Amino acid sequence: MQSKNPAIADFVKLINGAAGTFAGMGREARESARERVREAMGGIDFVSREEFDTVKAMAAKARDENEALKKRIEALEAKQK
């Protein structure tokens, strides 16, 4: 249904244009925020799960070896006394 009044038609066009502009501004703001987060996160070094698990296993092995060496030292010290 179209209005015969040009003032109302112009007002509707203005409102539709404003709504489109606000929607575009919202999209631009979201994209800008996403880009800023990407840039901020780019400076952080992340490791893969595989790398993390590998280092975790190495640390566990080192702890076990350290405990075994500690027991050997204690046994040797006990013998010396």
C-alpha positions in Angstrom: 0.0 0.0 0.0 1.6 3.2 -1.1 0.7 6.6 0.3 -0.3 9.4 -2.0 1.3 11.9 0.3 4.9 12.5 -0.8 5.9 13.7 2.7 5.0 10.3 4.2 6.7 8.4 1.4 9.8 10.5 1.9 9.7 9.9 5.6 9.3 6.1 5.1 12.3 6.2 2.7 14.3 8.1 5.3 13.4 5.6 8.1 14.3 2.7 5.8 17.6 4.3 4.9 18.4 5.0 8.5 17.6 1.4 9.5 19.9 0.1 6.8 22.6 2.5 7.9 22.3 1.4 11.6 22.4 -2.2 10.6 25.6 -1.6 8.5 27.2 0.3 11.5 26.4 -2.7 13.7 28.1 -5.1 11.3 31.1 -2.8 11.0 31.4 -2.5 14.8 31.3 -6.3 15.2 33.9 -6.9 12.5 36.1 -4.2 14.0 35.9 -5.8 17.4 36.7 -9.2 16.0 39.7 -7.8 14.2 41.0 -6.1 17.4 40.6 -9.4 19.3 42.5 -11.3 16.5 45.3 -8.7 16.6 45.5 -8.9 20.4 45.5 -12.7 20.4 48.2 -12.7 17.6 50.9 -11.8 20.1 50.2 -14.7 22.4 52.0 -17.9 21.7 49.7 -21.0 22.1 50.9 -24.6 22.0 49.1 -27.5 20.4 47.5 -30.1 22.6 50.1 -32.6 21.3 53.0 -30.4 22.3 51.5 -29.9 25.7 51.0 -33.6 26.3 54.5 -34.3 25.1 56.0 -31.8 27.6 53.7 -33.1 30.3 55.0 -36.7 29.7 58.6 -35.5 29.8 58.1 -33.7 33.1 56.4 -36.8 34.6 59.4 -38.9 33.4 61.9 -36.4 34.9 60.0 -36.5 38.2 60.1 -40.3 38.3 63.8 -40.3 37.5 64.5 -37.7 40.1 62.6 -39.7 42.7 64.6 -42.8 41.8 67.9 -40.9 42.1 66.9 -39.5 45.4 66.2 -43.0 46.7 69.6 -44.2 45.4 71.4 -41.3 47.1 69.6 -42.0 50.4 70.6 -45.7 50.2 74.2 -44.8 49.4 74.3 -42.3 52.3 72.8 -44.9 54.6 75.6 -47.4 53.6 78.3 -44.8 54.4 77.1 -44.3 58.0 
